[in-house]
Amino acid sequence: MSDYPIVSILDHPELVEPAAEWFHQSWHIPKNAYLESMEECLRALSPVPQWYVMLDGQKIIGGLGVIENDFHDRKDLTPNVCAVYVEPEYRYQGLAGQLLQRVCDDMAGRGIDTLYLLTDHTGFYERYGWKFLCMAQGDGEEQPSRMYVHR
């Protein structure tokens, strides 16, 4: 277990701006999309969306979110864990697994015990208890991607 805390944006609204910028830099999705989702999270009208970051001091080194749909054609498979990312220099320490466990535990505490995740990775998520479910077509993608489920 690392000494890097995982914090919820819901509990740390001061991190919205730096987190949105960090996710934007990591995934090249418009920063405004992250800001809008995080602001919706802060309104706390429902359990989804949620956003989490892992910190090394004040530096964001990892993070992920939970949104209704991660830009794919299986609108029935919801909510989705999205934007899972750990900075390259912090990889191979199990930090992604810690982030995934935190999100699963937190969402279960909010009454959501089934989560979905769309990825092109094979073999990575299985080690953290995720199961391959089916292929799903990502918006604007030529090839389908792997859809995983965690119950």
MODELLER restraints for C-alpha pairs under 7 A, 6 or more apart:
rsr = mdl.restraints
at = mdl.atoms
rsr.add(forms.Gaussian(group=physical.xy_distance, feature=features.Distance(at['CA:4:A'], at['CA:54:A']), mean=6.18, stdev=0.5))
rsr.add(forms.Gaussian(group=physical.xy_distance, feature=features.Distance(at['CA:4:A'], at['CA:55:A']), mean=5.56, stdev=0.5))
rsr.add(forms.Gaussian(group=physical.xy_distance, feature=features.Distance(at['CA:4:A'], at['CA:56:A']), mean=5.64, stdev=0.5))
rsr.add(forms.Gaussian(group=physical.xy_distance, feature=features.Distance(at['CA:5:A'], at['CA:54:A']), mean=5.57, stdev=0.5))
rsr.add(forms.Gaussian(group=physical.xy_distance, feature=features.Distance(at['CA:5:A'], at['CA:55:A']), mean=5.67, stdev=0.5))
rsr.add(forms.Gaussian(group=physical.xy_distance, feature=features.Distance(at['CA:6:A'], at['CA:52:A']), mean=6.58, stdev=0.5))
rsr.add(forms.Gaussian(group=physical.xy_distance, feature=features.Distance(at['CA:6:A'], at['CA:53:A']), mean=5.55, stdev=0.5))
rsr.add(forms.Gaussian(group=physical.xy_distance, feature=features.Distance(at['CA:6:A'], at['CA:54:A']), mean=4.26, stdev=0.5))
rsr.add(forms.Gaussian(group=physical.xy_distance, feature=features.Distance(at['CA:6:A'], at['CA:55:A']), mean=6.51, stdev=0.5))
rsr.add(forms.Gaussian(group=physical.xy_distance, feature=features.Distance(at['CA:7:A'], at['CA:52:A']), mean=5.56, stdev=0.5))
rsr.add(forms.Gaussian(group=physical.xy_distance, feature=features.Distance(at['CA:7:A'], at['CA:53:A']), mean=5.54, stdev=0.5))
rsr.add(forms.Gaussian(group=physical.xy_distance, feature=features.Distance(at['CA:7:A'], at['CA:54:A']), mean=6.34, stdev=0.5))
rsr.add(forms.Gaussian(group=physical.xy_distance, feature=features.Distance(at['CA:8:A'], at['CA:51:A']), mean=5.96, stdev=0.5))
rsr.add(forms.Gaussian(group=physical.xy_distance, feature=features.Distance(at['CA:8:A'], at['CA:52:A']), mean=4.50, stdev=0.5))
rsr.add(forms.Gaussian(group=physical.xy_distance, feature=features.Distance(at['CA:8:A'], at['CA:53:A']), mean=6.64, stdev=0.5))
rsr.add(forms.Gaussian(group=physical.xy_distance, feature=features.Distance(at['CA:9:A'], at['CA:15:A']), mean=6.37, stdev=0.5))
rsr.add(forms.Gaussian(group=physical.xy_distance, feature=features.Distance(at['CA:9:A'], at['CA:16:A']), mean=6.52, stdev=0.5))
rsr.add(forms.Gaussian(group=physical.xy_distance, feature=features.Distance(at['CA:9:A'], at['CA:51:A']), mean=5.47, stdev=0.5))
rsr.add(forms.Gaussian(group=physical.xy_distance, feature=features.Distance(at['CA:9:A'], at['CA:52:A']), mean=5.76, stdev=0.5))
rsr.add(forms.Gaussian(group=physical.xy_distance, feature=features.Distance(at['CA:10:A'], at['CA:41:A']), mean=6.34, stdev=0.5))
rsr.add(forms.Gaussian(group=physical.xy_distance, feature=features.Distance(at['CA:10:A'], at['CA:42:A']), mean=5.30, stdev=0.5))
rsr.add(forms.Gaussian(group=physical.xy_distance, feature=features.Distance(at['CA:16:A'], at['CA:35:A']), mean=6.86, stdev=0.5))
rsr.add(forms.Gaussian(group=physical.xy_distance, feature=features.Distance(at['CA:16:A'], at['CA:38:A']), mean=6.49, stdev=0.5))
rsr.add(forms.Gaussian(group=physical.xy_distance, feature=features.Distance(at['CA:20:A'], at['CA:31:A']), mean=5.70, stdev=0.5))
rsr.add(forms.Gaussian(group=physical.xy_distance, feature=features.Distance(at['CA:20:A'], at['CA:34:A']), mean=5.18, stdev=0.5))
rsr.add(forms.Gaussian(group=physical.xy_distance, feature=features.Distance(at['CA:20:A'], at['CA:35:A']), mean=5.65, stdev=0.5))
rsr.add(forms.Gaussian(group=physical.xy_distance, feature=features.Distance(at['CA:21:A'], at['CA:31:A']), mean=5.95, stdev=0.5))
rsr.add(forms.Gaussian(group=physical.xy_distance, feature=features.Distance(at['CA:24:A'], at['CA:30:A']), mean=6.00, stdev=0.5))
rsr.add(forms.Gaussian(group=physical.xy_distance, feature=features.Distance(at['CA:24:A'], at['CA:31:A']), mean=5.01, stdev=0.5))
rsr.add(forms.Gaussian(group=physical.xy_distance, feature=features.Distance(at['CA:37:A'], at['CA:49:A']), mean=6.53, stdev=0.5))
rsr.add(forms.Gaussian(group=physical.xy_distance, feature=features.Distance(at['CA:38:A'], at['CA:51:A']), mean=6.75, stdev=0.5))
rsr.add(forms.Gaussian(group=physical.xy_distance, feature=features.Distance(at['CA:40:A'], at['CA:49:A']), mean=6.91, stdev=0.5))
rsr.add(forms.Gaussian(group=physical.xy_distance, feature=features.Distance(at['CA:41:A'], at['CA:48:A']), mean=6.85, stdev=0.5))
rsr.add(forms.Gaussian(group=physical.xy_distance, feature=features.Distance(at['CA:41:A'], at['CA:49:A']), mean=5.18, stdev=0.5))
rsr.add(forms.Gaussian(group=physical.xy_distance, feature=features.Distance(at['CA:41:A'], at['CA:50:A']), mean=5.53, stdev=0.5))
rsr.add(forms.Gaussian(group=physical.xy_distance, feature=features.Distance(at['CA:47:A'], at['CA:110:A']), mean=6.24, stdev=0.5))
rsr.add(forms.Gaussian(group=physical.xy_distance, feature=features.Distance(at['CA:48:A'], at['CA:66:A']), mean=6.32, stdev=0.5))
rsr.add(forms.Gaussian(group=physical.xy_distance, feature=features.Distance(at['CA:48:A'], at['CA:67:A']), mean=5.82, stdev=0.5))
rsr.add(forms.Gaussian(group=physical.xy_distance, feature=features.Distance(at['CA:48:A'], at['CA:68:A']), mean=6.75, stdev=0.5))
rsr.add(forms.Gaussian(group=physical.xy_distance, feature=features.Distance(at['CA:49:A'], at['CA:66:A']), mean=5.24, stdev=0.5))
rsr.add(forms.Gaussian(group=physical.xy_distance, feature=features.Distance(at['CA:49:A'], at['CA:67:A']), mean=4.71, stdev=0.5))
rsr.add(forms.Gaussian(group=physical.xy_distance, feature=features.Distance(at['CA:50:A'], at['CA:65:A']), mean=5.57, stdev=0.5))
rsr.add(forms.Gaussian(group=physical.xy_distance, feature=features.Distance(at['CA:50:A'], at['CA:66:A']), mean=5.06, stdev=0.5))
rsr.add(forms.Gaussian(group=physical.xy_distance, feature=features.Distance(at['CA:50:A'], at['CA:67:A']), mean=6.94, stdev=0.5))
rsr.add(forms.Gaussian(group=physical.xy_distance, feature=features.Distance(at['CA:51:A'], at['CA:64:A']), mean=6.05, stdev=0.5))
rsr.add(forms.Gaussian(group=physical.xy_distance, feature=features.Distance(at['CA:51:A'], at['CA:65:A']), mean=4.22, stdev=0.5))
rsr.add(forms.Gaussian(group=physical.xy_distance, feature=features.Distance(at['CA:51:A'], at['CA:66:A']), mean=6.35, stdev=0.5))
rsr.add(forms.Gaussian(group=physical.xy_distance, feature=features.Distance(at['CA:52:A'], at['CA:63:A']), mean=5.43, stdev=0.5))
rsr.add(forms.Gaussian(group=physical.xy_distance, feature=features.Distance(at['CA:52:A'], at['CA:64:A']), mean=5.54, stdev=0.5))
rsr.add(forms.Gaussian(group=physical.xy_distance, feature=features.Distance(at['CA:52:A'], at['CA:65:A']), mean=6.10, stdev=0.5))
rsr.add(forms.Gaussian(group=physical.xy_distance, feature=features.Distance(at['CA:53:A'], at['CA:60:A']), mean=6.39, stdev=0.5))
rsr.add(forms.Gaussian(group=physical.xy_distance, feature=features.Distance(at['CA:53:A'], at['CA:62:A']), mean=5.64, stdev=0.5))
rsr.add(forms.Gaussian(group=physical.xy_distance, feature=features.Distance(at['CA:53:A'], at['CA:63:A']), mean=4.08, stdev=0.5))
rsr.add(forms.Gaussian(group=physical.xy_distance, feature=features.Distance(at['CA:53:A'], at['CA:64:A']), mean=6.64, stdev=0.5))
rsr.add(forms.Gaussian(group=physical.xy_distance, feature=features.Distance(at['CA:54:A'], at['CA:60:A']), mean=5.80, stdev=0.5))
rsr.add(forms.Gaussian(group=physical.xy_distance, feature=features.Distance(at['CA:54:A'], at['CA:61:A']), mean=5.70, stdev=0.5))
rsr.add(forms.Gaussian(group=physical.xy_distance, feature=features.Distance(at['CA:54:A'], at['CA:62:A']), mean=4.87, stdev=0.5))
rsr.add(forms.Gaussian(group=physical.xy_distance, feature=features.Distance(at['CA:54:A'], at['CA:63:A']), mean=5.77, stdev=0.5))
rsr.add(forms.Gaussian(group=physical.xy_distance, feature=features.Distance(at['CA:55:A'], at['CA:61:A']), mean=5.65, stdev=0.5))
rsr.add(forms.Gaussian(group=physical.xy_distance, feature=features.Distance(at['CA:61:A'], at['CA:86:A']), mean=5.83, stdev=0.5))
rsr.add(forms.Gaussian(group=physical.xy_distance, feature=features.Distance(at['CA:61:A'], at['CA:87:A']), mean=5.31, stdev=0.5))
rsr.add(forms.Gaussian(group=physical.xy_distance, feature=features.Distance(at['CA:62:A'], at['CA:85:A']), mean=5.42, stdev=0.5))
rsr.add(forms.Gaussian(group=physical.xy_distance, feature=features.Distance(at['CA:62:A'], at['CA:86:A']), mean=4.11, stdev=0.5))
rsr.add(forms.Gaussian(group=physical.xy_distance, feature=features.Distance(at['CA:62:A'], at['CA:87:A']), mean=6.09, stdev=0.5))
rsr.add(forms.Gaussian(group=physical.xy_distance, feature=features.Distance(at['CA:63:A'], at['CA:84:A']), mean=5.88, stdev=0.5))
rsr.add(forms.Gaussian(group=physical.xy_distance, feature=features.Distance(at['CA:63:A'], at['CA:85:A']), mean=5.61, stdev=0.5))
rsr.add(forms.Gaussian(group=physical.xy_distance, feature=features.Distance(at['CA:63:A'], at['CA:86:A']), mean=6.65, stdev=0.5))
rsr.add(forms.Gaussian(group=physical.xy_distance, feature=features.Distance(at['CA:63:A'], at['CA:99:A']), mean=6.94, stdev=0.5))
rsr.add(forms.Gaussian(group=physical.xy_distance, feature=features.Distance(at['CA:64:A'], at['CA:81:A']), mean=6.98, stdev=0.5))
rsr.add(forms.Gaussian(group=physical.xy_distance, feature=features.Distance(at['CA:64:A'], at['CA:82:A']), mean=5.84, stdev=0.5))
rsr.add(forms.Gaussian(group=physical.xy_distance, feature=features.Distance(at['CA:64:A'], at['CA:83:A']), mean=4.99, stdev=0.5))
rsr.add(forms.Gaussian(group=physical.xy_distance, feature=features.Distance(at['CA:64:A'], at['CA:84:A']), mean=4.44, stdev=0.5))
rsr.add(forms.Gaussian(group=physical.xy_distance, feature=features.Distance(at['CA:64:A'], at['CA:85:A']), mean=6.54, stdev=0.5))
rsr.add(forms.Gaussian(group=physical.xy_distance, feature=features.Distance(at['CA:65:A'], at['CA:81:A']), mean=5.64, stdev=0.5))
rsr.add(forms.Gaussian(group=physical.xy_distance, feature=features.Distance(at['CA:65:A'], at['CA:82:A']), mean=5.13, stdev=0.5))
rsr.add(forms.Gaussian(group=physical.xy_distance, feature=features.Distance(at['CA:65:A'], at['CA:83:A']), mean=6.13, stdev=0.5))
rsr.add(forms.Gaussian(group=physical.xy_distance, feature=features.Distance(at['CA:66:A'], at['CA:79:A']), mean=6.53, stdev=0.5))
rsr.add(forms.Gaussian(group=physical.xy_distance, feature=features.Distance(at['CA:66:A'], at['CA:80:A']), mean=5.45, stdev=0.5))
rsr.add(forms.Gaussian(group=physical.xy_distance, feature=features.Distance(at['CA:66:A'], at['CA:81:A']), mean=4.45, stdev=0.5))
rsr.add(forms.Gaussian(group=physical.xy_distance, feature=features.Distance(at['CA:66:A'], at['CA:82:A']), mean=5.88, stdev=0.5))
rsr.add(forms.Gaussian(group=physical.xy_distance, feature=features.Distance(at['CA:67:A'], at['CA:79:A']), mean=5.67, stdev=0.5))
rsr.add(forms.Gaussian(group=physical.xy_distance, feature=features.Distance(at['CA:67:A'], at['CA:80:A']), mean=5.33, stdev=0.5))
rsr.add(forms.Gaussian(group=physical.xy_distance, feature=features.Distance(at['CA:67:A'], at['CA:81:A']), mean=6.51, stdev=0.5))
rsr.add(forms.Gaussian(group=physical.xy_distance, feature=features.Distance(at['CA:67:A'], at['CA:82:A']), mean=6.94, stdev=0.5))
rsr.add(forms.Gaussian(group=physical.xy_distance, feature=features.Distance(at['CA:68:A'], at['CA:78:A']), mean=5.44, stdev=0.5))
rsr.add(forms.Gaussian(group=physical.xy_distance, feature=features.Distance(at['CA:68:A'], at['CA:79:A']), mean=4.39, stdev=0.5))
rsr.add(forms.Gaussian(group=physical.xy_distance, feature=features.Distance(at['CA:68:A'], at['CA:80:A']), mean=5.77, stdev=0.5))
rsr.add(forms.Gaussian(group=physical.xy_distance, feature=features.Distance(at['CA:69:A'], at['CA:75:A']), mean=6.41, stdev=0.5))
rsr.add(forms.Gaussian(group=physical.xy_distance, feature=features.Distance(at['CA:69:A'], at['CA:78:A']), mean=6.16, stdev=0.5))
rsr.add(forms.Gaussian(group=physical.xy_distance, feature=features.Distance(at['CA:69:A'], at['CA:79:A']), mean=6.23, stdev=0.5))
rsr.add(forms.Gaussian(group=physical.xy_distance, feature=features.Distance(at['CA:69:A'], at['CA:80:A']), mean=5.66, stdev=0.5))
rsr.add(forms.Gaussian(group=physical.xy_distance, feature=features.Distance(at['CA:70:A'], at['CA:80:A']), mean=6.02, stdev=0.5))
rsr.add(forms.Gaussian(group=physical.xy_distance, feature=features.Distance(at['CA:70:A'], at['CA:82:A']), mean=6.25, stdev=0.5))
rsr.add(forms.Gaussian(group=physical.xy_distance, feature=features.Distance(at['CA:71:A'], at['CA:138:A']), mean=5.81, stdev=0.5))
rsr.add(forms.Gaussian(group=physical.xy_distance, feature=features.Distance(at['CA:71:A'], at['CA:139:A']), mean=5.44, stdev=0.5))
rsr.add(forms.Gaussian(group=physical.xy_distance, feature=features.Distance(at['CA:72:A'], at['CA:136:A']), mean=6.53, stdev=0.5))
rsr.add(forms.Gaussian(group=physical.xy_distance, feature=features.Distance(at['CA:72:A'], at['CA:137:A']), mean=5.47, stdev=0.5))
rsr.add(forms.Gaussian(group=physical.xy_distance, feature=features.Distance(at['CA:72:A'], at['CA:138:A']), mean=4.09, stdev=0.5))
rsr.add(forms.Gaussian(group=physical.xy_distance, feature=features.Distance(at['CA:72:A'], at['CA:139:A']), mean=5.23, stdev=0.5))
rsr.add(forms.Gaussian(group=physical.xy_distance, feature=features.Distance(at['CA:73:A'], at['CA:136:A']), mean=6.38, stdev=0.5))
rsr.add(forms.Gaussian(group=physical.xy_distance, feature=features.Distance(at['CA:73:A'], at['CA:137:A']), mean=5.54, stdev=0.5))
rsr.add(forms.Gaussian(group=physical.xy_distance, feature=features.Distance(at['CA:73:A'], at['CA:138:A']), mean=6.44, stdev=0.5))
rsr.add(forms.Gaussian(group=physical.xy_distance, feature=features.Distance(at['CA:74:A'], at['CA:136:A']), mean=6.41, stdev=0.5))
rsr.add(forms.Gaussian(group=physical.xy_distance, feature=features.Distance(at['CA:77:A'], at['CA:116:A']), mean=6.47, stdev=0.5))
rsr.add(forms.Gaussian(group=physical.xy_distance, feature=features.Distance(at['CA:78:A'], at['CA:115:A']), mean=6.68, stdev=0.5))
rsr.add(forms.Gaussian(group=physical.xy_distance, feature=features.Distance(at['CA:78:A'], at['CA:116:A']), mean=6.28, stdev=0.5))
rsr.add(forms.Gaussian(group=physical.xy_distance, feature=features.Distance(at['CA:79:A'], at['CA:115:A']), mean=5.69, stdev=0.5))
rsr.add(forms.Gaussian(group=physical.xy_distance, feature=features.Distance(at['CA:79:A'], at['CA:116:A']), mean=6.19, stdev=0.5))
rsr.add(forms.Gaussian(group=physical.xy_distance, feature=features.Distance(at['CA:80:A'], at['CA:115:A']), mean=5.79, stdev=0.5))
rsr.add(forms.Gaussian(group=physical.xy_distance, feature=features.Distance(at['CA:80:A'], at['CA:116:A']), mean=4.60, stdev=0.5))
rsr.add(forms.Gaussian(group=physical.xy_distance, feature=features.Distance(at['CA:80:A'], at['CA:117:A']), mean=5.27, stdev=0.5))
rsr.add(forms.Gaussian(group=physical.xy_distance, feature=features.Distance(at['CA:81:A'], at['CA:115:A']), mean=6.70, stdev=0.5))
rsr.add(forms.Gaussian(group=physical.xy_distance, feature=features.Distance(at['CA:81:A'], at['CA:116:A']), mean=6.09, stdev=0.5))
rsr.add(forms.Gaussian(group=physical.xy_distance, feature=features.Distance(at['CA:81:A'], at['CA:117:A']), mean=5.14, stdev=0.5))
rsr.add(forms.Gaussian(group=physical.xy_distance, feature=features.Distance(at['CA:82:A'], at['CA:117:A']), mean=6.62, stdev=0.5))
rsr.add(forms.Gaussian(group=physical.xy_distance, feature=features.Distance(at['CA:86:A'], at['CA:96:A']), mean=6.50, stdev=0.5))
rsr.add(forms.Gaussian(group=physical.xy_distance, feature=features.Distance(at['CA:97:A'], at['CA:128:A']), mean=5.99, stdev=0.5))
rsr.add(forms.Gaussian(group=physical.xy_distance, feature=features.Distance(at['CA:107:A'], at['CA:113:A']), mean=6.61, stdev=0.5))
rsr.add(forms.Gaussian(group=physical.xy_distance, feature=features.Distance(at['CA:113:A'], at['CA:151:A']), mean=5.64, stdev=0.5))
rsr.add(forms.Gaussian(group=physical.xy_distance, feature=features.Distance(at['CA:114:A'], at['CA:149:A']), mean=6.91, stdev=0.5))
rsr.add(forms.Gaussian(group=physical.xy_distance, feature=features.Distance(at['CA:114:A'], at['CA:150:A']), mean=5.59, stdev=0.5))
rsr.add(forms.Gaussian(group=physical.xy_distance, feature=features.Distance(at['CA:114:A'], at['CA:151:A']), mean=4.51, stdev=0.5))
rsr.add(forms.Gaussian(group=physical.xy_distance, feature=features.Distance(at['CA:115:A'], at['CA:149:A']), mean=5.69, stdev=0.5))
rsr.add(forms.Gaussian(group=physical.xy_distance, feature=features.Distance(at['CA:115:A'], at['CA:150:A']), mean=5.26, stdev=0.5))
rsr.add(forms.Gaussian(group=physical.xy_distance, feature=features.Distance(at['CA:115:A'], at['CA:151:A']), mean=6.68, stdev=0.5))
rsr.add(forms.Gaussian(group=physical.xy_distance, feature=features.Distance(at['CA:116:A'], at['CA:147:A']), mean=6.79, stdev=0.5))
rsr.add(forms.Gaussian(group=physical.xy_distance, feature=features.Distance(at['CA:116:A'], at['CA:148:A']), mean=5.51, stdev=0.5))
rsr.add(forms.Gaussian(group=physical.xy_distance, feature=features.Distance(at['CA:116:A'], at['CA:149:A']), mean=4.51, stdev=0.5))
rsr.add(forms.Gaussian(group=physical.xy_distance, feature=features.Distance(at['CA:116:A'], at['CA:150:A']), mean=6.44, stdev=0.5))
rsr.add(forms.Gaussian(group=physical.xy_distance, feature=features.Distance(at['CA:117:A'], at['CA:147:A']), mean=5.65, stdev=0.5))
rsr.add(forms.Gaussian(group=physical.xy_distance, feature=features.Distance(at['CA:117:A'], at['CA:148:A']), mean=5.08, stdev=0.5))
rsr.add(forms.Gaussian(group=physical.xy_distance, feature=features.Distance(at['CA:117:A'], at['CA:149:A']), mean=6.43, stdev=0.5))
rsr.add(forms.Gaussian(group=physical.xy_distance, feature=features.Distance(at['CA:118:A'], at['CA:145:A']), mean=6.45, stdev=0.5))
rsr.add(forms.Gaussian(group=physical.xy_distance, feature=features.Distance(at['CA:118:A'], at['CA:146:A']), mean=5.68, stdev=0.5))
rsr.add(forms.Gaussian(group=physical.xy_distance, feature=features.Distance(at['CA:118:A'], at['CA:147:A']), mean=4.57, stdev=0.5))
rsr.add(forms.Gaussian(group=physical.xy_distance, feature=features.Distance(at['CA:118:A'], at['CA:148:A']), mean=6.35, stdev=0.5))
rsr.add(forms.Gaussian(group=physical.xy_distance, feature=features.Distance(at['CA:119:A'], at['CA:145:A']), mean=5.77, stdev=0.5))
rsr.add(forms.Gaussian(group=physical.xy_distance, feature=features.Distance(at['CA:119:A'], at['CA:146:A']), mean=5.33, stdev=0.5))
rsr.add(forms.Gaussian(group=physical.xy_distance, feature=features.Distance(at['CA:119:A'], at['CA:147:A']), mean=6.52, stdev=0.5))
rsr.add(forms.Gaussian(group=physical.xy_distance, feature=features.Distance(at['CA:120:A'], at['CA:145:A']), mean=5.36, stdev=0.5))
rsr.add(forms.Gaussian(group=physical.xy_distance, feature=features.Distance(at['CA:120:A'], at['CA:146:A']), mean=5.86, stdev=0.5))
rsr.add(forms.Gaussian(group=physical.xy_distance, feature=features.Distance(at['CA:129:A'], at['CA:150:A']), mean=6.69, stdev=0.5))
rsr.add(forms.Gaussian(group=physical.xy_distance, feature=features.Distance(at['CA:130:A'], at['CA:148:A']), mean=6.04, stdev=0.5))
rsr.add(forms.Gaussian(group=physical.xy_distance, feature=features.Distance(at['CA:130:A'], at['CA:149:A']), mean=5.58, stdev=0.5))
rsr.add(forms.Gaussian(group=physical.xy_distance, feature=features.Distance(at['CA:130:A'], at['CA:150:A']), mean=4.85, stdev=0.5))
rsr.add(forms.Gaussian(group=physical.xy_distance, feature=features.Distance(at['CA:131:A'], at['CA:148:A']), mean=5.29, stdev=0.5))
rsr.add(forms.Gaussian(group=physical.xy_distance, feature=features.Distance(at['CA:131:A'], at['CA:149:A']), mean=5.34, stdev=0.5))
rsr.add(forms.Gaussian(group=physical.xy_distance, feature=features.Distance(at['CA:131:A'], at['CA:150:A']), mean=6.44, stdev=0.5))
rsr.add(forms.Gaussian(group=physical.xy_distance, feature=features.Distance(at['CA:132:A'], at['CA:146:A']), mean=6.98, stdev=0.5))
rsr.add(forms.Gaussian(group=physical.xy_distance, feature=features.Distance(at['CA:132:A'], at['CA:147:A']), mean=6.10, stdev=0.5))
rsr.add(forms.Gaussian(group=physical.xy_distance, feature=features.Distance(at['CA:132:A'], at['CA:148:A']), mean=4.42, stdev=0.5))
rsr.add(forms.Gaussian(group=physical.xy_distance, feature=features.Distance(at['CA:132:A'], at['CA:149:A']), mean=6.48, stdev=0.5))
rsr.add(forms.Gaussian(group=physical.xy_distance, feature=features.Distance(at['CA:133:A'], at['CA:147:A']), mean=5.57, stdev=0.5))
rsr.add(forms.Gaussian(group=physical.xy_distance, feature=features.Distance(at['CA:133:A'], at['CA:148:A']), mean=5.13, stdev=0.5))
rsr.add(forms.Gaussian(group=physical.xy_distance, feature=features.Distance(at['CA:133:A'], at['CA:149:A']), mean=6.16, stdev=0.5))
rsr.add(forms.Gaussian(group=physical.xy_distance, feature=features.Distance(at['CA:134:A'], at['CA:146:A']), mean=6.20, stdev=0.5))
rsr.add(forms.Gaussian(group=physical.xy_distance, feature=features.Distance(at['CA:134:A'], at['CA:147:A']), mean=5.30, stdev=0.5))
rsr.add(forms.Gaussian(group=physical.xy_distance, feature=features.Distance(at['CA:135:A'], at['CA:144:A']), mean=5.93, stdev=0.5))
rsr.add(forms.Gaussian(group=physical.xy_distance, feature=features.Distance(at['CA:135:A'], at['CA:145:A']), mean=5.52, stdev=0.5))
rsr.add(forms.Gaussian(group=physical.xy_distance, feature=features.Distance(at['CA:135:A'], at['CA:146:A']), mean=4.76, stdev=0.5))
rsr.add(forms.Gaussian(group=physical.xy_distance, feature=features.Distance(at['CA:135:A'], at['CA:147:A']), mean=5.56, stdev=0.5))
rsr.add(forms.Gaussian(group=physical.xy_distance, feature=features.Distance(at['CA:136:A'], at['CA:144:A']), mean=5.29, stdev=0.5))
rsr.add(forms.Gaussian(group=physical.xy_distance, feature=features.Distance(at['CA:136:A'], at['CA:145:A']), mean=5.45, stdev=0.5))
rsr.add(forms.Gaussian(group=physical.xy_distance, feature=features.Distance(at['CA:136:A'], at['CA:146:A']), mean=6.31, stdev=0.5))
rsr.add(forms.Gaussian(group=physical.xy_distance, feature=features.Distance(at['CA:136:A'], at['CA:147:A']), mean=6.15, stdev=0.5))
rsr.add(forms.Gaussian(group=physical.xy_distance, feature=features.Distance(at['CA:137:A'], at['CA:143:A']), mean=6.93, stdev=0.5))
rsr.add(forms.Gaussian(group=physical.xy_distance, feature=features.Distance(at['CA:137:A'], at['CA:144:A']), mean=4.35, stdev=0.5))
rsr.add(forms.Gaussian(group=physical.xy_distance, feature=features.Distance(at['CA:137:A'], at['CA:145:A']), mean=6.15, stdev=0.5))
rsr.add(forms.Gaussian(group=physical.xy_distance, feature=features.Distance(at['CA:138:A'], at['CA:144:A']), mean=6.30, stdev=0.5))
rsr.add(forms.Gaussian(group=physical.xy_distance, feature=features.Distance(at['CA:138:A'], at['CA:145:A']), mean=6.72, stdev=0.5))
